[in-house]
Amino acid sequence: MYTSEFAADPYAAYAYMRQLYGSLAPVLLHPGVPATLVIGYHTAVRILHDPERFPADPRTWQQTVPDRCPITPMLEHRPNALRSAGAAHARYRAPNVDALDNVRQHALHGAVQNVALPLINQICGAGQADLLTQYAHPLAFQVLNAILGCPPEIGQRVAAGMAAIFEGVNAEEGNAMLAQALAELVALKRRHPAMDITTDLLMHPVGLNAMELVHQLVTLYGAGIEPLTNSIANTLRLLLSDERYSGDILRGSLSVRDALDELLFVDPPLANFCVSYPPAPVEVDGVLLPAHQPVVISMAACNNDPAIASDHFSGNRSHLTWSAGPHACPAQSLAYLIAQVAIEQLIDALPEMELAVPVEQLAYRPGPFHRSLTGLPVQFPATPPLALP
């Protein structure tokens, strides 16, 4: 799953796995790092709702991983909800849910607009752009900084550290850079609290310590920058390459929300994740899963499982893109809003935009977890800058 061949056509690989193995396929996340990939929808739902047999704590598994393995920072134990089970999971999830619930939708809509318009103005006069690097990624990053209360000088190091972790290149150094930057953010908010998620976490009644606060922020940035960037870029790819959308968006018969619903279902931005580690051997669908070995949910494969195949995507939230069960994403409504507003702003500003290369020539970054383009080149008639509010 770490090869460029897999990244080029993962859906062919899922189909082959399904034919060969059924709902559970043996895979390698990295050379020498075996795992089980769950590619059956109903099997995945059962596992995601069974935290006792499938807890998310990787500490025993970590002891078996080679030193400096590049995927370790993505999967290693952290004192946060994503990598904890039982009482610890409940302790870490509560402040995150409460802080995210405090984000006002109207204010977030305005924050996305305030980021989107200057980014559009940077490209609109050129008549061409790479929407991945010049729009989707900086927008996701800047909006997250805004709602987390992170100043640009700290945020730049956060982005660099997070990129190293997702890319698996200098991941250990990136992990250290990320931790240092977020520790500075926590210290800043202790001195200067504000109306933002970091301050809400810091002041929550559960009383998170400094290290715990850092790792809550790691989760929020990790769940925000990469998946949100991919949601925006991949939905734009769908809008610009599928004739059902390319003309109908402007005519109003299909909406950006329709495209986003379809993208989240058929091609999720975080393709394989929701990892658990059975503490004892467990039999699932006639397969004996070994103890302390990663069980990875393939949201991409499960959403496209023939057992639940459907052509109805608009408003259909039965997909597993947000996970399910006790670890379901608590920020899904915010992520949905950010992606939708970001795409609508761009489409409204550059309505004649089209792909600069055939969609078949677009490439994807290798990696076992994400579904991320290497670039999204577009062209459009040059336009004057938009008036900023």
C-alpha positions as CSV (number, residue, x, y, z in Angstrom):
1,M,0.0,0.0,0.0
2,Y,3.0,2.3,0.1
3,T,3.9,2.0,-3.5
4,S,3.3,4.4,-6.4
5,E,1.5,1.6,-8.2
6,F,-1.1,1.4,-5.5
7,A,-1.5,5.2,-5.4
8,A,-2.0,5.2,-9.2
9,D,-5.0,2.9,-9.0
10,P,-6.1,1.9,-5.5
11,Y,-9.6,0.9,-6.6
12,A,-8.3,-1.8,-8.9
13,A,-6.2,-3.0,-5.9
14,Y,-9.3,-3.1,-3.6
15,A,-11.3,-5.0,-6.2
16,Y,-8.4,-7.6,-6.6
17,M,-8.2,-7.9,-2.8
18,R,-12.0,-8.4,-2.5
19,Q,-11.9,-11.1,-5.1
20,L,-8.9,-12.9,-3.5
21,Y,-9.7,-12.4,0.2
22,G,-13.3,-11.2,0.8
23,S,-13.8,-8.6,3.5
24,L,-10.3,-8.8,5.1
25,A,-7.1,-8.5,3.2
26,P,-3.5,-8.9,4.4
27,V,-1.4,-5.9,3.5
28,L,1.9,-4.1,4.1
29,L,1.7,-0.5,5.3
30,H,5.5,-0.3,4.9
31,P,8.1,-2.9,4.2
32,G,8.1,-5.2,7.2
33,V,4.9,-3.7,8.8
34,P,2.0,-6.1,8.2
35,A,-1.7,-5.2,8.8
36,T,-5.2,-6.3,8.0
37,L,-7.2,-4.0,5.6
38,V,-10.9,-4.1,6.2
39,I,-12.6,-3.7,2.7
40,G,-16.1,-5.0,3.6
41,Y,-18.6,-2.3,4.6
42,H,-20.6,-4.3,7.1
43,T,-17.5,-5.9,8.6
44,A,-16.0,-2.4,9.1
45,V,-19.2,-1.1,10.8
46,R,-19.0,-4.1,13.3
47,I,-15.4,-3.4,14.1
48,L,-15.8,0.3,14.5
49,H,-18.6,-0.3,17.0
50,D,-16.6,-2.9,19.0
51,P,-13.9,-0.9,20.9
52,E,-13.4,-3.7,23.5
53,R,-12.1,-6.2,20.9
54,F,-10.7,-3.5,18.7
55,P,-9.2,-0.7,20.9
56,A,-7.2,2.1,19.3
57,D,-4.2,1.9,21.7
58,P,-1.1,1.0,19.7
59,R,1.5,0.8,22.5
60,T,2.2,-2.9,22.3
61,W,2.4,-2.9,18.5
62,Q,4.8,0.0,18.6
63,Q,7.4,-2.1,20.3
64,T,7.6,-4.3,17.2
65,V,8.1,-1.6,14.6
66,P,11.6,-0.9,13.2
67,D,13.4,2.2,14.5
68,R,12.6,5.4,12.5
69,C,9.8,3.7,10.6
70,P,8.3,6.6,8.6
71,I,4.7,5.6,9.3
72,T,5.2,5.5,13.1
73,P,4.3,9.2,13.7
74,M,1.0,8.6,12.0
75,L,0.1,5.6,14.1
76,E,2.0,5.9,17.4
77,H,0.4,6.3,20.8
78,R,-0.5,9.8,21.8
79,P,-2.5,11.0,24.8
80,N,-5.5,11.9,22.7
81,A,-8.9,10.4,21.8
82,L,-7.7,8.9,18.5
83,R,-5.0,6.7,20.1
84,S,-6.7,5.8,23.4
85,A,-9.4,3.5,24.6
86,G,-11.8,3.2,27.6
87,A,-11.7,6.0,30.2
88,A,-8.7,7.7,28.6
89,H,-10.6,8.0,25.3
90,A,-13.6,9.5,27.1
91,R,-11.4,12.0,28.9
92,Y,-9.7,13.2,25.7
93,R,-12.8,13.2,23.5
94,A,-14.9,15.4,25.8
95,P,-12.9,18.6,25.5
96,N,-12.4,18.2,21.8
97,V,-16.2,17.8,21.2
98,D,-17.0,20.7,23.4
99,A,-14.4,23.0,21.8
100,L,-15.5,22.1,18.3
101,D,-19.2,22.6,19.3
102,N,-18.3,26.2,20.4
103,V,-17.2,27.2,16.9
104,R,-20.0,29.3,15.4
105,Q,-21.0,28.2,11.9
106,H,-21.7,31.8,10.8
107,A,-18.3,33.0,12.0
108,L,-16.6,30.0,10.4
109,H,-18.3,30.8,7.0
110,G,-16.9,34.3,7.3
111,A,-13.4,33.1,8.2
112,V,-13.3,30.8,5.1
113,Q,-14.3,33.8,2.9
114,N,-11.7,36.0,4.5
115,V,-9.0,33.4,3.6
116,A,-10.4,32.4,0.2
117,L,-10.7,35.8,-1.4
118,P,-7.1,36.9,-1.0
119,L,-5.9,33.4,-2.3
120,I,-8.2,33.8,-5.4
121,N,-6.8,37.3,-6.0
122,Q,-3.3,35.9,-6.0
123,I,-4.1,33.6,-9.0
124,C,-7.0,35.3,-10.9
125,G,-4.8,37.6,-13.0
126,A,-2.5,34.8,-14.2
127,G,-5.1,32.7,-16.0
128,Q,-3.6,29.5,-14.6
129,A,-2.9,28.0,-11.2
130,D,-2.2,24.8,-9.3
131,L,-5.3,24.6,-7.1
132,L,-3.7,22.1,-4.8
133,T,-0.7,24.2,-3.7
134,Q,-2.1,27.7,-4.4
135,Y,-5.6,27.3,-3.0
136,A,-6.8,24.1,-1.3
137,H,-3.7,23.5,1.0
138,P,-3.1,27.1,2.1
139,L,-6.9,27.6,2.6
140,A,-7.2,24.6,4.8
141,F,-4.1,25.6,6.8
142,Q,-5.0,29.2,7.2
143,V,-8.6,28.4,8.3
144,L,-7.4,25.9,10.9
145,N,-4.9,28.5,12.2
146,A,-7.8,31.0,12.5
147,I,-10.1,28.8,14.5
148,L,-7.3,27.4,16.6
149,G,-5.9,30.8,17.3
150,C,-2.4,30.0,15.9
151,P,-0.3,32.9,14.6
152,P,1.4,32.5,11.2
153,E,5.0,32.1,12.6
154,I,4.0,29.1,14.7
155,G,1.6,27.8,12.0
156,Q,4.4,27.6,9.4
157,R,6.3,25.1,11.6
158,V,3.1,23.2,12.3
159,A,2.4,22.8,8.6
160,A,6.0,21.7,7.8
161,G,6.0,19.1,10.6
162,M,2.6,17.8,9.7
163,A,3.6,17.5,6.0
164,A,6.7,15.4,7.0
165,I,4.5,13.1,9.0
166,F,2.0,12.5,6.2
167,E,4.7,12.2,3.6
168,G,6.7,9.8,5.7
169,V,9.9,11.8,4.7
170,N,11.9,12.9,7.8
171,A,8.8,12.0,9.7
172,E,10.6,11.7,13.1
173,E,12.1,15.2,12.7
174,G,8.8,16.5,11.5
175,N,7.1,15.0,14.6
176,A,9.5,16.8,16.9
177,M,9.1,20.1,15.0
178,L,5.3,19.8,15.3
179,A,5.4,19.1,19.0
180,Q,7.7,22.1,19.7
181,A,5.5,24.5,17.7
182,L,2.3,23.3,19.4
183,A,3.9,23.6,22.8
184,E,4.6,27.2,22.0
185,L,1.0,27.7,20.9
186,V,-0.2,26.3,24.2
187,A,2.1,28.5,26.2
188,L,1.0,31.5,24.1
189,K,-2.7,30.8,24.9
190,R,-2.0,30.5,28.6
191,R,-0.6,34.0,28.5
192,H,-3.2,35.4,26.1
193,P,-6.4,33.4,26.1
194,A,-8.9,34.2,23.3
195,M,-12.1,33.0,21.6
196,D,-10.5,30.0,19.9
197,I,-10.4,26.2,20.1
198,T,-6.9,26.1,21.8
199,T,-8.1,28.3,24.6
200,D,-11.3,26.2,25.0
201,L,-9.2,23.1,25.3
202,L,-6.9,24.8,27.8
203,M,-9.8,25.9,30.0
204,H,-11.9,22.7,29.8
205,P,-12.9,21.2,33.2
206,V,-11.1,17.9,32.6
207,G,-7.9,19.8,33.2
208,L,-5.6,18.7,30.4
209,N,-1.9,19.2,31.1
210,A,0.6,20.8,28.7
211,M,1.6,17.6,27.0
212,E,-2.0,16.4,26.6
213,L,-3.0,19.8,25.1
214,V,-0.2,19.5,22.5
215,H,-1.5,16.1,21.5
216,Q,-5.1,17.3,21.2
217,L,-3.8,19.9,18.8
218,V,-1.8,17.3,16.8
219,T,-5.1,15.4,16.2
220,L,-7.0,18.6,15.2
221,Y,-4.3,19.6,12.7
222,G,-3.8,16.1,11.5
223,A,-7.5,15.6,10.9
224,G,-7.7,19.1,9.4
225,I,-4.9,20.0,7.0
226,E,-4.5,16.8,4.9
227,P,-8.1,15.5,4.7
228,L,-9.6,18.9,4.3
229,T,-7.1,19.8,1.6
230,N,-7.9,16.6,-0.2
231,S,-11.6,17.1,0.1
232,I,-11.4,20.5,-1.5
233,A,-8.9,19.5,-4.3
234,N,-10.5,16.2,-5.1
235,T,-14.0,17.7,-5.2
236,L,-12.7,20.4,-7.6
237,R,-11.2,17.6,-9.7
238,L,-14.7,16.0,-9.9
239,L,-16.4,19.2,-10.7
240,L,-14.0,20.1,-13.5
241,S,-13.7,16.6,-15.1
242,D,-17.3,15.1,-14.8
243,E,-19.7,16.4,-17.5
244,R,-22.6,15.9,-15.0
245,Y,-21.1,18.8,-13.0
246,S,-19.1,20.9,-15.3
247,G,-22.1,22.7,-16.9
248,D,-24.8,22.0,-14.4
249,I,-23.2,23.8,-11.4
250,L,-23.8,27.2,-13.1
251,R,-27.3,26.2,-14.3
252,G,-28.2,25.2,-10.8
253,S,-29.4,21.6,-11.4
254,L,-26.4,20.2,-9.5
255,S,-24.7,21.9,-6.5
256,V,-21.3,22.0,-5.0
257,R,-22.9,20.1,-2.1
258,D,-23.9,17.3,-4.5
259,A,-20.4,17.0,-5.7
260,L,-19.0,17.0,-2.2
261,D,-21.4,14.3,-1.1
262,E,-20.4,12.2,-4.0
263,L,-16.7,12.7,-3.5
264,L,-16.9,11.8,0.2
265,F,-18.7,8.6,-0.7
266,V,-16.8,7.3,-3.7
267,D,-13.3,8.7,-3.2
268,P,-12.7,9.7,0.4
269,P,-9.8,12.1,1.1
270,L,-8.4,9.9,3.9
271,A,-8.7,6.5,2.2
272,N,-7.4,4.1,4.8
273,F,-7.2,4.8,8.5
274,C,-9.4,4.3,11.7
275,V,-6.7,1.9,13.0
276,S,-7.3,-0.5,15.9
277,Y,-5.1,-3.1,17.6
278,P,-6.8,-6.3,18.9
279,P,-5.3,-7.2,22.4
280,A,-5.9,-10.9,21.7
281,P,-6.4,-13.0,18.5
282,V,-9.9,-12.5,17.3
283,E,-11.9,-14.3,14.5
284,V,-13.8,-12.1,12.1
285,D,-15.6,-13.4,9.0
286,G,-13.7,-16.7,9.3
287,V,-10.3,-15.0,9.5
288,L,-8.1,-15.1,12.6
289,L,-6.7,-11.7,13.2
290,P,-3.4,-11.7,15.2
291,A,-3.1,-9.8,18.5
292,H,-1.4,-6.4,18.5
293,Q,-1.3,-6.0,14.7
294,P,-3.0,-3.0,13.0
295,V,-6.5,-3.5,11.7
296,V,-7.0,-0.6,9.2
297,I,-10.4,0.4,7.9
298,S,-10.4,1.2,4.2
299,M,-13.1,3.8,4.0
300,A,-12.5,4.0,0.2
301,A,-13.0,0.3,-0.3
302,C,-15.9,0.0,2.1
303,N,-17.8,2.9,0.6
304,N,-17.4,1.2,-2.8
305,D,-18.3,-2.3,-1.5
306,P,-20.7,-3.9,-4.0
307,A,-22.8,-5.0,-1.1
308,I,-24.0,-1.4,-0.5
309,A,-23.5,0.0,-4.1
310,S,-25.8,2.9,-4.9
311,D,-26.0,5.7,-7.4
312,H,-27.7,8.0,-4.9
313,F,-25.1,10.3,-3.2
314,S,-26.7,13.6,-2.5
315,G,-27.3,13.8,1.2
316,N,-26.3,10.2,1.6
317,R,-24.3,10.0,4.8
318,S,-24.1,6.2,5.2
319,H,-20.5,6.3,4.0
320,L,-17.6,5.7,6.5
321,T,-15.5,8.7,5.5
322,W,-16.1,10.2,9.0
323,S,-15.6,6.8,10.6
324,A,-18.3,5.5,12.9
325,G,-18.8,4.4,16.5
326,P,-17.0,6.0,19.5
327,H,-14.2,7.3,17.3
328,A,-16.5,9.0,14.7
329,C,-15.1,12.4,13.7
330,P,-16.5,15.2,15.9
331,A,-15.6,17.9,13.4
332,Q,-17.5,16.7,10.3
333,S,-20.0,19.5,10.1
334,L,-17.2,22.1,10.3
335,A,-15.1,20.3,7.7
336,Y,-18.1,20.0,5.4
337,L,-18.8,23.7,5.8
338,I,-15.2,24.8,5.1
339,A,-14.9,22.6,2.0
340,Q,-18.2,23.7,0.6
341,V,-17.6,27.4,1.1
342,A,-14.1,27.2,-0.2
343,I,-15.2,25.5,-3.4
344,E,-18.2,27.8,-3.9
345,Q,-16.0,30.9,-3.6
346,L,-13.6,29.7,-6.2
347,I,-16.3,28.5,-8.7
348,D,-18.2,31.9,-8.3
349,A,-15.0,33.9,-8.9
350,L,-13.6,31.8,-11.8
351,P,-16.7,30.2,-13.5
352,E,-14.9,29.4,-16.8
353,M,-12.1,27.5,-15.1
354,E,-11.1,24.1,-16.6
355,L,-8.4,21.5,-16.1
356,A,-5.2,22.3,-17.8
357,V,-4.4,18.6,-18.5
358,P,-6.7,15.6,-19.1
359,V,-8.0,14.2,-15.8
360,E,-6.2,10.9,-16.6
361,Q,-2.9,12.6,-16.4
362,L,-3.4,13.8,-12.8
363,A,-1.2,11.9,-10.4
364,Y,-1.5,10.9,-6.7
365,R,1.1,10.9,-4.0
366,P,2.1,7.4,-2.8
367,G,1.2,6.5,0.8
368,P,-1.0,3.9,2.6
369,F,-3.4,6.4,4.2
370,H,-4.2,9.5,2.1
371,R,-5.9,10.0,-1.3
372,S,-3.9,13.1,-2.4
373,L,-3.2,14.6,-5.7
374,T,0.3,15.8,-6.5
375,G,-1.2,18.8,-8.2
376,L,-4.4,20.2,-9.8
377,P,-3.4,22.5,-12.7
378,V,-6.2,24.6,-14.1
379,Q,-6.6,27.4,-16.7
380,F,-9.2,30.2,-17.0
381,P,-9.6,33.7,-18.5
382,A,-7.6,36.2,-16.5
383,T,-9.8,38.4,-14.3
384,P,-9.2,41.5,-12.2
385,P,-8.9,41.0,-8.4
386,L,-12.0,40.7,-6.3
387,A,-13.1,43.4,-4.0
388,L,-12.2,42.4,-0.4
389,P,-14.7,43.0,2.4
